[in-house]
């Protein structure tokens, strides 16, 4: 089965414009001890934006503040001009439909099949009884097959998720995220549990499919070389602040020293 990825409909935004605007974002888990210290970032409406920095600097917290898995302490986050902070209940659920997420540890439902995991990307769009009975619309089923073909797993549709390798699970995670038809996709260390070759394969896939669907990506990643290879823009964080923000070709050794500290690792 072959398929051609087509761009999903979404709110209009110019290719050269901004899809996500973060202003003055602060997150404190303990009073007076901010993990994020007034982050200001404008995410472009196309391509991959990579966030690099040492462990504990707030990269994952930043990603999770965007989709409100973590509650910001203060600041503003807008998606296509719509404010995300402060949303509650149904409004928050509707906003989350617009934001795809790929997790470090895959977050698949192990006992379900690959197809069922991919279709779960539509849970925010179908009535609960349909999801419970696995009665998804035919359009959703066809798109799920198309995405499984696109990620190279069409023959695994009926296998349980716990029978897959790590790389295969992350491919399912990408297909599930795109099943949402998101306006932006967040990827929180999606390659950290993978071997180097599989990590490159997953990033190649993520880059190709999100470009075909017209979905901008924010990715947390430890590997600086991979960030420079796949991202159009790099944000370097240290101590909860942005130290560098620019294209990969402008990221130099002195920036990396400021981000990671010291020189022995370079």
Secondary structure by P-SEA (a helix, b strand, c coil): cbbbbbbccccccccccccbbbcbbbbbcccccccccbbbbbbccccbbbbbbcccccaaaaaaaaaccccccbbbbbccccccccccaaaaaaaaaabbbbbccccccccccaaaaaaccccccccaaaaaaccccaaaaaaaaaaaaaaccccccccccccccaaaaaaaaaaaaacccccbbbbccccccccaaaaaaaaaaaaaaaaaabbbbbbbcccaaaaaacccbbbbbcccccccccccccccaaaaaaaccccccc
